Amino acid sequence: MGFGNKIENENRMKTEADRYNFIQQASGLGKKDFAQSIGLSKAMGYQISSNRLKPPRDLLERLCTVHNVNLNWFITGEGSPKMEDNSVLIELLDQEAAAGCGKEITDFIPHSTFLIPRSLVAPYRPEKLKAVYVAGDSMIDEHINDGDIAIFHSGLKDGNGIYVVSVGSTLVVKRVDFDTKNEILILISANKDYKPRKFSGLELNEIKIEGRVLACVHKV
């Protein structure tokens, strides 16, 4: 992909539509051929390029694999457009984890892949990592916002911290406090509008710690 050594007009790439157009121009393909290269119709490509349609989630993986695009840059506008050698690929679940009241877990969760700088999650092994979309505002004081992508270490549980948690049939992102003495688990929001939720006794059977949140990719 012909990104070149210098990005011209980089400061004007404020939206995903701007970055989509930059990738298309750098590819050397016309708008129709570029859209087809990533599985889009010409009409859908036009809607994305004109900021009338938000890029669908399955487009993210194809941008990475077909045009060597740094997904973190495409989502946030930060960093280099091109994937670097020190990047790692992790599993991105097409499932929202609520920073709010809870999102139902689907029986089958489609997934794609998500490219991030290795330094963001070092020293953890990428095959142990997963990512989910965040929905809601209950964790805003922890700088986890609606539309962000939370990266978590599957199965990691090492004391109080922010976790992706299954509560029955729902998935949430919360701060977890483990009161081992009293056998109580507390889910705490980082927004005063949401009250803590305490679980004890048989209620603990509803809880599954999916993994500890290591990093968060913010949308702009």
Secondary structure, 3 states (H helix, E strand, C coil): CCCCCCCCCHHHCCCHHHHHHHHHHHHCCCHHHHHHHCCCCHHHHHHHHCCCCCCCHHHHHHHHHHHCECHHHHHHCCCCCECCCCEEEEEEEEEEEECCCCEECCCCCCEEEEEEEHHHHCCCCHHHEEEEEEECCCCHHHCCCCCCEEEEEECCCCCCEEEEEEECCEEEEEEEEEECCCCEEEEECCCCCCCCEEEEHHHHHHEEEEEEEEEEECCC
